[in-house]
Amino acid sequence: MKKEAIRVSTMVPTAPTTLYLAWLNAEQHSAMTGGVAKIDPQVGGKFTTWNGYISGKLVILDLGRRLVMSWRTTDFPREEPDSRVEVHFEALGGSTRLTILHTEIPEGQSEKYRELWSEKYFGPMRTFFSKYLPDPRKPPPPRPPPPPIEEEEEEEEEAEVTPKKGKLAAKAPPPSKKVIAKAPAPSTKVIAKAPPSKGKLVTKATPAKAVAKPVAAKAKPAPAKKPAKPAPKKPAKPAAKKPTAKKAAAKPKAKKK
C-alpha cells in the first residue's frame, strides 16, 4: 500500500520551551487541545490524546526543539504500522513556529489528518496561549499615576534636614559652655597642688572653696602696701607751695613803703 506525507505549520504565541513542555504534560496537553490526554513523558513512553482517538510512543525528545513519535488513530487499518510524526519548535520573536512533518500515512488519509492538525491542535493551541497575552484589539490600559510614596520620601527627607539644623543650633552653645568651664579648671588644679599633704579630701568640691578663700586673703595685703609708698610724696608738694605764698605777701608790703 502506498504511503502519504503532509507538512503543516502555524505560529503559536508562546516560547518554544513552554510549548514543548505543555505538549508532554497530560493536563496542559488536554487544556491546549480540548481533548483528554494521557502521556508518559520519556523516551519509549506511551501516550493517548483526544480521548483515545490518537495513540503512539515517544521516540526522540529534544528539549525545546523537536519531538519524534510513532503515531496512529483508530482509523488506521489494523495491519498498517504506525505513522511517524516530527514536531519542530522554532523561536520567532516572542512566538514559536510549530512545524509538523507527518509521514508514512496510509493511503487516502493524509488530507483528513491535515484538517485534524489544523482544527484539533493549531486553532485550540493559539486560543489557549493567547489568553496569557494582551488583546491587540483593546487599547492598552492607562498608566497609573506615580505612587505617593515618592512624595512621602521627599517630605521625610525635608523633615530629616530640619532636625539636623536644630541639632546644630542646639549643639552650638554647649561648646562655649565647655570652654568657660575649662578656663577656671586649671586655676583650681594649681591651687589644689599646694595642699596635697592634707589628704584626698582636697579633690572634693568643698575643699576647693576653702582653698579659694586664702587666695583672696593674700591678694588684699598687696594693694595695702602700694598706697603706703606714694603717701610721703604727697606732703612734699604742699611744702614747696607754702613759701611761694609768703613771698607773694612780702611783695605788696614793699610797695606800700
C-alpha positions as CSV (number, residue, x, y, z in Angstrom):
1,M,0.0,0.0,0.0
2,K,1.3,3.5,-0.8
3,K,2.2,5.9,1.9
4,E,1.4,9.6,2.1
5,A,3.0,12.6,3.9
6,I,2.0,16.1,4.8
7,R,3.7,19.2,6.2
8,V,1.8,21.7,8.2
9,S,2.9,24.7,10.3
10,T,1.5,27.6,12.4
11,M,2.5,30.3,14.8
12,V,1.8,29.9,18.5
13,P,2.1,32.9,20.8
14,T,4.4,31.4,23.4
15,A,8.1,30.4,23.8
16,P,9.3,27.1,22.3
17,T,10.2,25.6,25.6
18,T,6.9,26.4,27.1
19,L,5.0,24.8,24.2
20,Y,7.4,21.8,24.2
21,L,6.7,21.2,28.0
22,A,3.0,21.7,27.6
23,W,2.9,19.1,24.8
24,L,4.4,16.4,27.1
25,N,2.3,17.3,30.1
26,A,-1.0,15.4,30.2
27,E,-3.0,18.2,31.9
28,Q,-1.6,21.0,29.8
29,H,-1.9,19.0,26.6
30,S,-5.6,18.4,27.4
31,A,-6.2,22.1,28.1
32,M,-4.5,23.4,25.0
33,T,-6.1,20.9,22.6
34,G,-9.5,20.4,24.2
35,G,-9.3,16.6,24.3
36,V,-8.3,14.3,27.2
37,A,-4.6,13.2,27.0
38,K,-2.5,10.7,28.9
39,I,1.2,10.9,28.4
40,D,4.3,9.2,29.9
41,P,6.9,12.0,29.2
42,Q,10.0,9.9,28.5
43,V,11.6,8.1,25.6
44,G,9.6,4.9,24.9
45,G,6.7,6.3,26.9
46,K,3.2,5.7,25.6
47,F,0.5,8.4,25.1
48,T,-3.1,8.8,24.0
49,T,-4.8,12.1,23.0
50,W,-8.2,13.3,22.0
51,N,-10.0,10.9,24.2
52,G,-8.1,7.9,22.9
53,Y,-8.5,8.6,19.2
54,I,-4.8,9.2,18.8
55,S,-2.1,6.9,20.3
56,G,1.6,6.2,20.0
57,K,5.0,6.2,21.6
58,L,7.7,8.9,22.2
59,V,10.8,8.1,20.2
60,I,13.1,11.3,20.4
61,L,12.9,14.1,23.0
62,D,14.9,17.2,22.2
63,L,14.1,19.9,24.8
64,G,12.5,22.9,23.2
65,R,13.5,21.9,19.7
66,R,12.0,18.6,18.5
67,L,9.6,15.8,19.3
68,V,9.6,12.5,17.3
69,M,6.9,9.9,17.9
70,S,5.1,6.9,16.4
71,W,1.5,8.0,15.7
72,R,-1.8,6.3,14.7
73,T,-5.5,6.8,15.0
74,T,-8.4,4.4,15.4
75,D,-9.0,4.9,11.6
76,F,-5.7,3.1,10.8
77,P,-6.2,-0.4,9.4
78,R,-5.0,-3.0,11.9
79,E,-2.4,-4.4,9.6
80,E,-0.9,-0.9,9.0
81,P,2.1,0.1,11.1
82,D,2.2,3.4,13.0
83,S,3.0,6.6,11.1
84,R,5.8,8.9,12.0
85,V,5.3,12.5,13.4
86,E,8.1,15.0,13.9
87,V,7.2,18.2,15.7
88,H,9.7,21.1,15.3
89,F,9.8,24.2,17.6
90,E,11.4,27.4,16.2
91,A,11.6,30.7,18.1
92,L,10.4,33.8,16.2
93,G,10.4,36.8,18.4
94,G,8.1,36.1,21.4
95,S,6.3,33.3,19.5
96,T,7.0,29.8,18.2
97,R,6.8,28.5,14.7
98,L,5.4,25.0,15.1
99,T,6.0,22.7,12.1
100,I,4.7,19.1,11.9
101,L,6.1,16.6,9.4
102,H,3.7,13.7,9.2
103,T,4.9,10.8,7.1
104,E,4.1,7.1,6.4
105,I,0.3,7.9,6.5
106,P,-1.9,5.2,5.0
107,E,-3.1,6.0,1.5
108,G,-6.2,8.2,1.3
109,Q,-5.9,9.6,4.9
110,S,-3.4,12.5,4.6
111,E,-6.0,15.2,3.9
112,K,-8.1,14.1,6.9
113,Y,-5.1,14.4,9.2
114,R,-4.1,17.8,7.7
115,E,-7.5,19.1,8.9
116,L,-7.0,17.3,12.2
117,W,-3.8,19.1,12.9
118,S,-5.3,22.4,11.9
119,E,-8.6,22.1,13.8
120,K,-7.7,19.9,16.8
121,Y,-4.3,21.3,17.5
122,F,-3.3,24.6,15.9
123,G,-6.5,26.5,16.4
124,P,-7.1,25.5,20.1
125,M,-3.4,26.0,20.9
126,R,-3.3,29.6,19.6
127,T,-6.5,30.4,21.5
128,F,-5.1,28.7,24.7
129,F,-1.8,30.6,24.8
130,S,-3.4,33.9,23.6
131,K,-5.3,34.1,26.9
132,Y,-2.0,34.9,28.6
133,L,-1.3,37.8,26.2
134,P,-2.9,41.3,26.0
135,D,-5.6,41.6,23.4
136,P,-4.3,43.7,20.5
137,R,-7.8,44.9,19.7
138,K,-8.1,46.6,23.0
139,P,-6.2,49.8,23.8
140,P,-3.5,49.4,26.5
141,P,-4.7,50.4,30.0
142,P,-3.7,53.9,31.1
143,R,-0.6,54.2,33.1
144,P,-1.3,54.6,36.8
145,P,-0.3,57.9,38.4
146,P,3.0,57.9,40.2
147,P,2.8,56.4,43.6
148,P,2.6,58.8,46.5
149,I,5.5,57.0,48.2
150,E,7.9,59.3,46.4
151,E,6.3,62.5,47.8
152,E,6.3,61.0,51.3
153,E,10.0,60.2,50.8
154,E,10.6,63.8,49.9
155,E,8.7,65.1,52.9
156,E,10.7,62.7,55.0
157,E,14.0,64.0,53.5
158,E,12.9,67.6,54.3
159,A,11.9,66.6,57.8
160,E,15.4,65.0,58.2
161,V,17.1,68.2,57.1
162,T,15.3,70.5,59.6
163,P,16.1,68.4,62.6
164,K,19.7,68.4,61.6
165,K,19.7,72.2,61.7
166,G,18.1,72.1,65.1
167,K,20.7,69.8,66.3
168,L,23.4,72.1,65.1
169,A,21.8,75.0,66.8
170,A,21.4,73.0,70.0
171,K,25.0,71.8,69.8
172,A,26.5,75.3,69.2
173,P,26.0,76.7,72.7
174,P,27.5,73.7,74.5
175,P,31.0,74.2,73.2
176,S,31.0,77.8,74.6
177,K,29.9,76.5,78.0
178,K,32.6,73.8,77.9
179,V,35.2,76.5,77.1
180,I,34.1,78.6,80.0
181,A,34.1,75.7,82.3
182,K,37.6,74.7,81.2
183,A,39.1,78.2,81.8
184,P,38.8,78.2,85.7
185,A,39.6,74.5,85.8
186,P,43.4,75.0,85.5
187,S,43.4,77.6,88.4
188,T,41.7,75.2,90.7
189,K,44.1,72.5,89.8
190,V,47.1,74.8,90.5
191,I,45.7,75.7,93.9
192,A,44.9,72.1,94.6
193,K,48.6,71.2,94.2
194,A,49.6,73.3,97.3
195,P,47.7,71.3,100.0
196,P,48.2,67.7,98.7
197,S,49.5,66.7,102.1
198,K,46.2,67.4,103.8
199,G,44.7,64.3,102.2
200,K,42.4,63.1,99.4
201,L,39.6,65.4,100.6
202,V,41.1,68.2,98.5
203,T,39.7,66.6,95.4
204,K,36.1,67.2,96.6
205,A,34.1,70.3,95.8
206,T,34.1,71.6,99.4
207,P,37.8,71.8,99.9
208,A,38.2,73.7,96.6
209,K,36.1,76.5,98.1
210,A,38.1,76.6,101.3
211,V,41.3,76.9,99.3
212,A,39.9,79.7,97.2
213,K,39.4,81.9,100.4
214,P,43.1,82.1,101.3
215,V,43.9,83.2,97.8
216,A,41.6,86.2,98.2
217,A,43.1,87.0,101.7
218,K,46.6,87.0,100.1
219,A,45.5,89.4,97.4
220,K,44.3,92.0,100.0
221,P,47.6,92.9,101.6
222,A,49.2,93.6,98.2
223,P,47.2,96.7,97.4
224,A,47.7,98.0,101.1
225,K,51.5,98.2,100.5
226,K,51.2,100.1,97.2
227,P,49.4,103.1,98.6
228,A,51.9,103.3,101.5
229,K,54.7,104.3,99.1
230,P,53.1,107.4,97.5
231,A,52.0,108.7,100.9
232,P,55.3,110.6,101.7
233,K,55.3,112.1,98.2
234,K,52.0,113.9,98.7
235,P,53.1,116.1,101.7
236,A,56.3,117.1,99.8
237,K,54.3,119.0,97.2
238,P,52.4,121.3,99.6
239,A,55.6,122.2,101.4
240,A,57.0,123.7,98.3
241,K,53.9,125.7,97.7
242,K,53.8,127.4,101.1
243,P,56.9,129.5,100.7
244,T,55.6,130.8,97.4
245,A,52.6,132.2,99.2
246,K,54.8,134.0,101.8
247,K,56.8,135.7,99.1
248,A,53.7,136.9,97.5
249,A,52.6,138.5,100.7
250,A,56.0,140.2,101.2
251,K,56.0,141.9,97.9
252,P,52.9,144.1,98.5
253,K,54.4,145.4,101.8
254,A,57.5,146.7,100.0
255,K,55.3,148.7,97.6
256,K,53.5,150.4,100.5
257,K,56.8,151.8,101.8
